[in-house]
């Protein structure tokens, strides 16, 4: 009886080893497939054509259309593309203060903002903040979904790096302003200017620019023309920085009544896109 027991035990051990080997092989195949999938984003989609071409619709615009369709709404996302030369410089300044104050100096990533976002995610035990730059946001808007997952962030980082290497900074901010969502179904700064202020993007003043920039974390929730206290406070903060930096002509008059230290740039580390 003892001999039979040892033989049966001897059979079980090789079976366990075989199962472990199969598991390791499957795990390697999955890992290889994942690496190959992520690796494709180093080559596809093509971003070089964006130097001259303006996409008809971004991935995010198509995502909104599917969302509307699922809700029984027959709508088509559109934008009115405006060259950077026809967009008020105040809009550009306000947007960068709000979303990416180091835009002109970084290579696509603000590691300080990313570090703060990671700390916030760790404290909240969820993946909510990304610390994304304008380049990263453009990559997401043009090519990806708004899903808040680590995988999307990896793809976003690869595409942002490629955008920074293929396009000029001026072109990146031009595309961003023209494809960003500024309200429910409102894409691009020109439609936003017309919708909220009844004027062209070239005619927006400093306060209007600050109001629009303040809505960017979640424009469908923080309406530039609405009564959101968050949006109003953020717009005031952005506007104050513009005045302090001399971006807005009223600086001389404003300086006489301001005694506080100049506020820090309002950097968004939370991805609140719906």
C-alpha positions in Angstrom: 0.0 0.0 0.0 2.9 2.4 0.8 4.4 1.9 -2.7 1.1 2.6 -4.4 0.7 5.8 -2.4 4.1 7.1 -3.4 3.5 6.4 -7.1 0.2 8.3 -7.0 1.9 11.2 -5.3 4.6 11.1 -7.9 2.1 11.4 -10.7 0.5 14.5 -9.1 3.7 16.4 -8.8 4.5 16.3 -12.6 0.9 17.4 -13.3 1.4 20.4 -11.1 4.6 21.3 -12.8 3.0 21.0 -16.2 0.2 23.3 -15.3 2.6 25.8 -13.9 4.6 25.7 -17.2 1.4 26.2 -19.2 0.4 29.2 -17.0 3.8 30.8 -17.5 3.6 30.3 -21.3 0.1 31.9 -21.4 1.3 34.7 -19.1 4.2 35.4 -21.5 2.0 35.4 -24.5 -0.4 37.8 -22.9 2.5 40.1 -21.9 4.0 39.9 -25.4 0.6 40.7 -26.9 0.2 43.7 -24.6 3.6 45.0 -25.4 3.0 44.6 -29.2 -0.4 46.4 -28.8 1.1 49.3 -26.9 4.1 49.3 -29.3 1.9 50.1 -32.3 1.2 53.5 -30.9 4.9 54.4 -31.5 4.0 54.2 -35.3 0.3 54.4 -35.6 -1.8 56.6 -36.0 0.2 58.9 -38.3 0.7 62.3 -36.7 3.1 63.9 -39.2 0.2 64.7 -41.5 -1.2 67.0 -38.8 1.5 69.6 -39.7 -0.7 70.6 -42.6 -4.0 68.8 -42.3 -6.9 69.5 -39.9 -8.9 66.4 -39.0 -12.6 66.6 -39.9 -13.5 65.1 -36.5 -11.4 64.0 -33.5 -11.8 60.7 -31.7 -13.5 62.6 -28.8 -16.0 64.3 -31.1 -16.9 60.8 -32.5 -17.2 59.6 -28.9 -19.7 62.3 -28.1 -21.7 61.4 -31.2 -21.9 57.8 -30.1 -23.0 59.0 -26.6 -25.7 61.2 -28.1 -26.9 58.4 -30.4 -27.1 56.0 -27.4 -29.3 58.6 -25.7 -31.6 59.0 -28.7 -30.2 62.4 -29.7 -29.6 63.0 -33.4 -26.6 65.4 -33.3 -23.4 65.8 -35.3 -20.3 67.2 -33.6 -18.6 70.0 -35.6 -16.1 72.8 -35.2 -15.1 75.9 -37.1 -11.3 75.8 -37.4 -9.5 79.0 -36.9 -5.8 79.5 -37.5 -3.8 80.6 -34.4 -3.3 84.1 -36.0 -7.1 84.5 -35.9 -7.5 83.6 -32.2 -7.1 86.2 -29.5 -3.6 86.0 -27.9 -5.5 86.4 -24.6 -7.2 83.1 -25.1 -3.9 81.4 -25.7 -2.4 83.0 -22.5 -5.4 82.2 -20.4 -5.6 78.6 -21.6 -1.9 78.0 -20.8 -2.2 79.5 -17.4 -5.2 77.3 -16.7 -4.0 74.0 -18.2 -0.2 74.0 -18.8 1.8 77.0 -17.7 5.1 75.3 -18.6 3.9 74.5 -22.2 6.6 76.4 -24.1 9.5 74.9 -22.1 8.6 71.2 -21.5 8.9 68.4 -24.0 5.4 67.1 -23.6 5.3 66.2 -19.9 5.2 68.2 -16.7 6.7 65.8 -14.3 6.0 68.0 -11.3 2.3 68.1 -12.1 2.3 64.3 -12.8 4.0 63.7 -9.4 1.3 65.7 -7.6 -1.4 63.8 -9.5 0.1 60.5 -8.5 0.1 61.6 -4.9 -3.5 62.6 -5.1 -4.4 59.3 -6.8 -2.6 57.4 -4.0 -4.4 59.3 -1.3 -7.8 58.8 -2.9 -7.1 55.2 -3.8 -8.4 55.7 -7.4 -7.1 56.8 -10.8 -8.7 60.2 -11.2 -5.9 62.7 -11.7 -3.5 62.7 -14.5 -1.5 66.0 -14.5 -1.8 66.1 -18.3 -0.1 68.7 -20.4 -1.7 70.4 -23.5 0.2 67.9 -25.6 -1.2 64.9 -23.7 -4.7 66.4 -23.8 -4.5 66.9 -27.5 -3.3 63.3 -28.0 -6.4 62.1 -26.0 -8.8 64.4 -27.9 -7.6 63.5 -31.3 -6.9 59.8 -31.0 -8.2 58.2 -27.8 -11.2 57.8 -25.5 -11.8 59.7 -22.2 -11.5 56.4 -20.3 -9.6 57.0 -17.0 -7.3 53.9 -17.1 -3.5 53.4 -16.8 -3.5 51.9 -20.3 -5.0 55.0 -21.8 -2.4 57.1 -20.0 0.4 55.0 -21.5 -1.0 55.4 -25.0 -1.6 59.1 -24.4 2.1 59.5 -23.3 3.4 57.8 -26.4 1.2 59.9 -28.7 2.1 63.1 -26.8 5.8 62.4 -27.2 5.3 61.8 -31.0 3.3 65.0 -31.3 6.0 67.0 -29.6 8.6 65.5 -32.0 6.6 66.0 -35.2 4.7 69.3 -34.6 5.7 72.8 -33.6 4.5 74.2 -30.3 2.4 76.7 -32.2 0.7 73.9 -34.1 0.0 71.9 -31.0 -1.7 74.8 -29.2 -3.6 75.7 -32.4 -5.0 72.1 -32.7 -5.8 72.0 -29.0 -7.8 75.2 -29.1 -9.7 74.1 -32.2 -10.6 70.5 -31.0 -11.1 71.0 -27.3 -14.6 70.7 -26.0 -15.9 74.0 -24.5 -19.5 72.9 -23.7 -22.1 70.3 -24.6 -21.5 69.7 -28.3 -19.3 72.9 -28.6 -16.0 72.0 -30.1 -13.3 74.6 -30.9 -12.7 78.1 -29.6 -14.5 79.8 -32.5 -17.9 78.0 -31.8 -17.3 78.7 -28.1 -16.8 82.4 -28.6 -19.9 82.6 -30.8 -22.0 80.6 -28.4 -21.1 82.2 -25.1 -20.2 85.8 -26.2 -21.7 86.3 -29.6 -18.3 87.2 -31.2 -15.4 85.7 -33.0 -12.4 84.1 -31.2 -10.2 86.9 -32.5 -12.3 89.5 -30.5 -12.4 87.9 -27.1 -11.1 90.1 -24.2 -9.2 89.1 -21.1 -12.1 88.3 -18.9 -13.9 86.3 -21.5 -10.7 84.4 -22.2 -10.4 83.6 -18.5 -14.0 82.4 -18.3 -13.5 80.0 -21.2 -10.2 78.7 -19.8 -11.7 78.2 -16.4 -14.3 75.7 -17.8 -11.7 73.4 -19.4 -11.5 70.8 -16.7 -15.1 69.9 -17.4 -16.9 72.4 -19.8 -20.2 70.6 -19.7 -20.3 71.0 -15.9 -18.6 74.3 -15.5 -20.4 76.5 -18.1 -18.4 79.7 -18.8 -21.6 81.7 -18.8 -23.1 79.8 -15.8 -23.3 80.3 -12.1 -20.8 77.7 -10.9 -18.8 79.1 -8.0 -15.8 76.9 -8.9 -15.8 78.2 -12.5 -16.1 81.8 -11.3 -13.3 81.5 -8.7 -11.1 79.8 -11.2 -11.8 82.5 -13.9 -11.0 85.2 -11.3 -7.7 83.5 -10.4 -6.7 83.1 -14.1 -7.6 86.7 -14.8 -5.7 88.0 -11.8 -2.5 86.2 -13.1 -3.0 87.7 -16.5 -3.2 91.2 -14.9 -0.2 90.6 -12.7 1.9 89.4 -15.7 1.0 92.5 -17.7 -0.9 90.4 -20.3 -4.0 92.5 -19.9 -3.6 96.3 -20.4 -5.5 97.1 -17.2 -2.4 96.0 -15.2 -1.3 99.5 -14.2 -4.7 100.4 -12.7 -5.0 97.0 -11.1 -1.6 97.2 -9.5 -2.6 100.2 -7.4 -5.3 98.3 -5.5 -3.6 94.9 -5.3 -1.4 94.3 -2.3 -1.3 90.6 -2.1 1.4 88.5 -3.6 0.9 87.4 -7.2 -1.0 84.1 -7.3 0.5 80.9 -8.6 -0.6 79.5 -12.0 -3.7 77.5 -11.7 -2.5 74.1 -12.8 -5.2 71.4 -13.2 -4.0 67.9 -12.0 -7.4 66.3 -12.1 -8.9 64.8 -15.3 -12.6 65.6 -14.8 -13.7 65.0 -18.4 -17.0 63.2 -18.5 
